Amino acid sequence: MKNYKLQNTQGILFDCITSKENTWYSFIQTQKGKPKHKAPATRFRQDETVNLESIRTSVLTGTWTPRGFYKFEITEPKHRIIHAPAYEDKIVHHMTYQVLRDIYEPLFIHDSFSCIRGKGNQAAVKRLQQHIRVSQRNHKQAWLVKLDISKFFPSIDREILKSIYAKHIHCSKALDLVHKIINSSPGDKGLPLGCVTSQLSANVYMNKFDQFVKHTLKVKHYIRYADDMFMIVKSKQEARELLKISKEFMETELNLQFSEGKYYIKNCNQGVDGLGYRIFSTHILFKSRTKKKIIKVRNDDTLDTKAKIRSISSFNSYLSLADSHNFKEKVGIYDLLKSREV
């Protein structure tokens, strides 16, 4: 896909969103993974050329009307309520997302890691460990300010979000489309989990806090992954001041609250809990609940060897980042994975 960063002018940005190239590319993106096998996607593909042109025309003429969301729940890695858009709407979301991310990703701070190309959870863990190591080396000790937003996606203020978008999108038709997508969200507040546009909007929303932390508070060692934020500073007093200021900014500027019990100050010598690991400057540990899940799969006699290998392999990337050699050997993961080569 072409880079749309320099095309954010009146009319041109909307033309990019509604181009045949972007419409087709967005359609391909919606088919990645299991969704392509579901009935709505299958029906759509039976006459995909006509259907895609119909969607593109409706967006072009301003007659596109969102069809609503399909609600379901997931329990792994934790309980969440998902609102997936109708398949045709999903294509429109992708059309918008593919173009807008080229405008916004360059505006994000370097240490923002969620749902950004070339970033991700493991990159965030490595970067956080680097921040801890550098701070401890330079100041002998390091203090963590851990922040977490209460019910993040359901709490996002749509009017604030729309005002943030309006500051950077200079094409009225593109902005109207973004507003229509935001306004189509279920309920009176927040954004739905299950939309690519929600992922981008979450970063756009929190970028206001990121910029405040980096450029106003001048915090050198700071990273954010979605609504998990980590500041590493040299003293407990500095940590206390940053926690107070951050809380005030979050409430007054973004209308968000911190999760009770999930924001705190801690000495980094005790390890930093977050992003699925316990992180030290010298090593990384994975959490006990993950151990229990892996052991349960390994000892499940109802699963055949192929099913066990598939399940264990899904954990392997996660384990590779932590000090897991002894655990893998003890539980027999090496032997299990070796058996697939036979």
C-alpha positions as CSV (number, residue, x, y, z in Angstrom):
1,M,0.0,0.0,0.0
2,K,1.1,3.5,-0.7
3,N,1.9,6.0,2.1
4,Y,-0.9,8.5,2.7
5,K,1.0,10.7,5.2
6,L,1.4,13.5,2.7
7,Q,-2.1,13.3,1.2
8,N,-4.0,14.6,4.2
9,T,-5.6,17.6,2.4
10,Q,-9.2,18.5,1.5
11,G,-10.7,15.8,-0.7
12,I,-7.5,13.9,-1.4
13,L,-7.6,11.8,1.8
14,F,-11.2,10.7,1.1
15,D,-10.2,9.8,-2.4
16,C,-7.5,7.6,-1.0
17,I,-9.9,5.9,1.4
18,T,-12.4,5.2,-1.4
19,S,-10.0,4.2,-4.2
20,K,-10.4,0.9,-5.9
21,E,-7.0,-0.1,-4.8
22,N,-7.6,0.5,-1.1
23,T,-11.1,-1.1,-1.3
24,W,-9.7,-4.3,-2.8
25,Y,-6.7,-4.3,-0.3
26,S,-9.1,-3.8,2.6
27,F,-11.2,-6.7,1.4
28,I,-8.2,-9.0,1.3
29,Q,-7.3,-7.9,4.9
30,T,-10.7,-8.9,6.2
31,Q,-10.2,-12.5,4.9
32,K,-7.1,-13.2,6.9
33,G,-7.5,-16.1,9.4
34,K,-10.8,-17.8,10.2
35,P,-13.2,-15.0,9.2
36,K,-12.9,-15.9,5.5
37,H,-14.6,-19.3,6.2
38,K,-17.7,-17.7,7.9
39,A,-21.0,-17.5,6.1
40,P,-21.1,-13.7,5.5
41,A,-17.7,-13.7,4.0
42,T,-18.5,-16.7,1.8
43,R,-21.7,-15.1,0.5
44,F,-19.9,-11.9,-0.2
45,R,-17.2,-13.6,-2.2
46,Q,-19.8,-15.2,-4.5
47,D,-20.1,-11.8,-6.3
48,E,-17.2,-10.0,-4.7
49,T,-16.6,-7.5,-7.6
50,V,-20.1,-6.2,-7.6
51,N,-20.4,-6.2,-3.8
52,L,-17.1,-4.3,-3.4
53,E,-18.1,-1.7,-5.9
54,S,-21.4,-1.3,-4.1
55,I,-19.7,-0.6,-0.8
56,R,-17.2,1.8,-2.4
57,T,-20.0,3.7,-4.0
58,S,-22.0,3.9,-0.8
59,V,-19.0,5.4,1.0
60,L,-18.3,7.8,-1.9
61,T,-21.8,9.1,-2.0
62,G,-22.2,9.3,1.8
63,T,-25.0,6.8,1.8
64,W,-23.1,4.1,3.7
65,T,-25.1,3.1,6.8
66,P,-23.5,0.9,9.5
67,R,-25.4,-2.4,9.9
68,G,-24.6,-2.9,13.6
69,F,-22.5,-5.4,15.5
70,Y,-22.4,-9.1,16.4
71,K,-21.8,-9.5,20.1
72,F,-20.0,-12.5,21.7
73,E,-17.7,-13.2,24.6
74,I,-14.2,-14.7,24.9
75,T,-12.5,-16.0,28.1
76,E,-8.8,-16.2,26.9
77,P,-6.5,-14.6,27.8
78,K,-9.2,-13.0,30.0
79,H,-12.9,-12.4,29.8
80,R,-13.9,-9.8,27.2
81,I,-17.1,-8.7,25.4
82,I,-16.4,-8.4,21.7
83,H,-18.6,-6.4,19.2
84,A,-17.7,-7.5,15.7
85,P,-19.0,-5.3,12.8
86,A,-21.1,-6.8,10.0
87,Y,-18.9,-8.1,7.2
88,E,-19.6,-5.2,4.8
89,D,-18.9,-2.7,7.6
90,K,-15.7,-4.5,8.4
91,I,-14.4,-3.7,4.9
92,V,-15.3,0.0,5.4
93,H,-13.5,0.0,8.8
94,H,-10.4,-1.5,7.0
95,M,-10.6,1.1,4.2
96,T,-10.5,3.8,6.8
97,Y,-7.9,2.2,8.9
98,Q,-5.4,1.4,6.1
99,V,-5.2,5.1,5.2
100,L,-5.4,6.8,8.6
101,R,-2.6,4.7,10.2
102,D,-0.1,6.1,7.7
103,I,-1.0,9.6,9.1
104,Y,-1.0,8.7,12.7
105,E,1.7,6.2,13.3
106,P,4.5,8.7,12.6
107,L,2.9,11.0,15.3
108,F,3.1,8.3,18.0
109,I,6.0,8.2,20.4
110,H,8.7,5.6,19.7
111,D,7.7,3.6,22.9
112,S,4.1,3.0,22.0
113,F,3.8,-0.7,21.2
114,S,0.2,-1.9,20.8
115,C,-1.3,-2.6,17.4
116,I,1.5,-0.8,15.5
117,R,3.5,-2.3,12.7
118,G,6.9,-3.7,13.7
119,K,6.0,-3.4,17.4
120,G,3.9,-5.7,19.7
121,N,4.0,-7.3,23.1
122,Q,7.4,-8.9,23.0
123,A,9.1,-5.7,21.7
124,A,7.4,-3.9,24.6
125,V,8.8,-6.3,27.1
126,K,12.4,-6.0,25.7
127,R,12.2,-2.3,25.7
128,L,10.8,-2.1,29.3
129,Q,13.7,-4.3,30.4
130,Q,16.1,-2.0,28.7
131,H,14.6,1.0,30.4
132,I,15.0,-0.7,33.8
133,R,18.6,-1.7,33.1
134,V,19.6,1.8,32.0
135,S,17.9,3.5,34.9
136,Q,19.4,1.1,37.5
137,R,22.9,1.6,35.9
138,N,22.7,5.4,35.9
139,H,20.9,5.9,39.3
140,K,21.8,2.7,41.2
141,Q,18.1,2.1,41.7
142,A,14.9,2.5,39.7
143,W,11.3,3.1,40.7
144,L,8.3,2.0,38.7
145,V,5.1,4.0,38.2
146,K,2.6,1.4,36.8
147,L,-0.7,2.8,35.4
148,D,-3.7,1.0,34.1
149,I,-7.0,2.4,32.8
150,S,-10.2,1.1,34.3
151,K,-12.4,-0.5,31.5
152,F,-10.4,1.3,28.9
153,F,-12.3,0.7,25.6
154,P,-15.8,1.2,27.1
155,S,-14.6,4.4,28.9
156,I,-13.2,6.3,25.9
157,D,-15.0,9.6,25.5
158,R,-16.2,9.8,21.9
159,E,-16.5,13.5,21.8
160,I,-12.9,13.9,23.0
161,L,-11.8,11.4,20.4
162,K,-13.5,13.2,17.6
163,S,-11.9,16.5,18.6
164,I,-8.5,14.8,18.6
165,Y,-9.1,13.4,15.1
166,A,-10.3,16.9,13.9
167,K,-6.9,18.4,14.8
168,H,-5.1,16.2,12.3
169,I,-7.6,15.3,9.6
170,H,-8.0,18.2,7.2
171,C,-10.4,16.5,4.8
172,S,-14.0,17.0,5.8
173,K,-15.4,14.0,4.0
174,A,-12.7,11.7,5.6
175,L,-13.5,13.2,9.0
176,D,-17.2,12.7,8.5
177,L,-16.5,9.0,7.8
178,V,-14.4,8.7,10.9
179,H,-17.2,10.3,12.9
180,K,-19.8,8.0,11.4
181,I,-17.7,5.0,12.4
182,I,-17.2,6.3,16.0
183,N,-20.9,7.1,16.3
184,S,-21.9,3.7,15.2
185,S,-20.4,2.1,18.3
186,P,-22.8,0.3,20.5
187,G,-23.9,2.1,23.7
188,D,-23.5,5.8,24.6
189,K,-19.8,5.7,25.4
190,G,-16.6,3.9,24.5
191,L,-15.4,1.9,21.5
192,P,-16.1,-1.7,20.7
193,L,-13.4,-4.4,21.0
194,G,-13.3,-6.3,17.7
195,C,-12.7,-3.4,15.2
196,V,-9.4,-2.4,13.6
197,T,-10.6,1.2,13.8
198,S,-10.9,0.9,17.6
199,Q,-7.3,-0.3,17.9
200,L,-6.1,2.8,16.0
201,S,-8.5,5.1,17.8
202,A,-7.2,3.9,21.2
203,N,-3.7,4.8,20.2
204,V,-4.8,8.2,18.8
205,Y,-6.7,8.8,22.1
206,M,-3.8,7.8,24.4
207,N,-1.2,9.6,22.3
208,K,-2.3,12.8,24.0
209,F,-1.1,11.4,27.3
210,D,2.1,9.9,25.7
211,Q,3.1,13.3,24.4
212,F,2.3,14.9,27.8
213,V,4.6,12.4,29.6
214,K,7.4,12.7,27.1
215,H,7.4,16.4,26.3
216,T,5.9,18.1,29.3
217,L,6.8,15.8,32.2
218,K,10.1,14.9,30.4
219,V,10.0,11.3,31.5
220,K,12.8,9.5,29.6
221,H,12.0,5.9,30.5
222,Y,8.3,5.4,29.6
223,I,6.4,2.9,27.5
224,R,2.8,2.2,26.8
225,Y,1.1,-0.9,25.5
226,A,-2.6,-0.2,25.0
227,D,-3.8,1.0,28.5
228,D,-0.8,-0.4,30.3
229,M,1.8,2.3,31.1
230,F,5.2,2.1,32.7
231,M,7.4,5.0,33.9
232,I,10.8,4.2,35.3
233,V,12.3,7.0,37.4
234,K,15.2,7.5,39.8
235,S,13.4,8.1,43.2
236,K,10.3,7.2,45.1
237,Q,9.4,10.9,45.5
238,E,9.6,11.6,41.8
239,A,7.4,8.5,41.3
240,R,4.8,9.8,43.7
241,E,4.7,13.2,42.0
242,L,4.3,11.6,38.5
243,L,1.5,9.3,39.7
244,K,-0.4,12.3,41.1
245,I,0.0,14.5,37.9
246,S,-0.8,11.5,35.6
247,K,-4.0,10.8,37.5
248,E,-5.1,14.5,37.3
249,F,-4.3,14.7,33.5
250,M,-6.1,11.4,32.8
251,E,-9.3,12.5,34.6
252,T,-9.4,16.1,33.3
253,E,-8.1,15.8,29.7
254,L,-9.2,12.3,28.7
255,N,-12.1,11.6,31.1
256,L,-10.5,8.3,32.2
257,Q,-10.0,6.6,35.6
258,F,-7.2,4.4,36.8
259,S,-8.1,0.8,37.8
260,E,-8.2,0.4,41.6
261,G,-5.3,-1.8,42.7
262,K,-3.7,-1.8,39.3
263,Y,-1.8,1.6,39.5
264,Y,1.0,1.7,42.0
265,I,4.7,2.6,42.8
266,K,7.3,-0.1,43.2
267,N,11.0,-0.6,43.4
268,C,12.2,-2.3,40.2
269,N,14.5,-4.5,42.2
270,Q,11.4,-6.5,43.1
271,G,10.6,-7.1,39.4
272,V,8.1,-5.3,37.2
273,D,4.8,-7.2,36.7
274,G,3.2,-6.5,33.3
275,L,2.7,-7.6,29.7
276,G,2.4,-11.2,30.8
277,Y,5.8,-11.4,32.5
278,R,7.8,-10.4,35.6
279,I,10.6,-8.3,34.3
280,F,14.0,-7.8,35.9
281,S,17.0,-6.0,34.5
282,T,18.9,-9.3,34.2
283,H,16.2,-11.8,33.4
284,I,12.5,-12.3,32.6
285,L,10.1,-14.7,34.2
286,F,6.7,-15.9,33.0
287,K,3.7,-16.1,35.2
288,S,2.6,-19.1,37.2
289,R,-0.8,-19.2,35.6
290,T,0.8,-19.8,32.2
291,K,2.8,-22.7,33.7
292,K,-0.4,-24.2,34.9
293,K,-2.1,-23.9,31.5
294,I,0.9,-25.6,29.8
295,I,1.1,-28.4,32.3
296,K,-2.7,-29.0,32.0
297,V,-2.3,-29.3,28.2
298,R,0.8,-31.6,28.5
299,N,-1.0,-33.9,30.9
300,D,-4.4,-33.9,29.1
301,D,-5.0,-37.6,28.1
302,T,-8.0,-36.6,25.9
303,L,-5.7,-34.8,23.4
304,D,-3.7,-36.7,20.9
305,T,0.0,-35.8,20.2
306,K,-0.8,-33.6,17.3
307,A,-3.3,-31.6,19.3
308,K,-0.9,-31.2,22.2
309,I,1.9,-30.0,19.8
310,R,-0.4,-27.4,18.2
311,S,-1.4,-26.1,21.7
312,I,2.1,-26.1,23.1
313,S,3.6,-24.5,20.0
314,S,1.2,-21.6,20.5
315,F,2.9,-21.0,23.9
316,N,6.4,-21.4,22.5
317,S,6.9,-17.8,21.4
318,Y,5.8,-16.5,24.8
319,L,8.1,-18.9,26.6
320,S,11.1,-18.0,24.3
321,L,11.3,-14.5,25.8
322,A,11.5,-15.8,29.4
323,D,14.0,-18.0,31.2
324,S,12.1,-21.2,30.5
325,H,14.7,-23.8,29.7
326,N,14.4,-25.7,33.0
327,F,10.6,-25.6,32.9
328,K,10.5,-26.9,29.3
329,E,12.8,-29.7,30.2
330,K,11.0,-30.6,33.4
331,V,7.5,-30.7,31.7
332,G,8.8,-32.5,28.6
333,I,8.1,-29.8,26.1
334,Y,11.4,-30.4,24.2
335,D,10.6,-34.1,23.8
336,L,7.0,-33.3,22.7
337,L,8.1,-30.8,20.0
338,K,10.9,-33.1,18.9
339,S,8.3,-35.9,18.2
340,R,6.8,-33.8,15.4
341,E,10.1,-34.0,13.5
342,V,10.0,-37.8,13.5
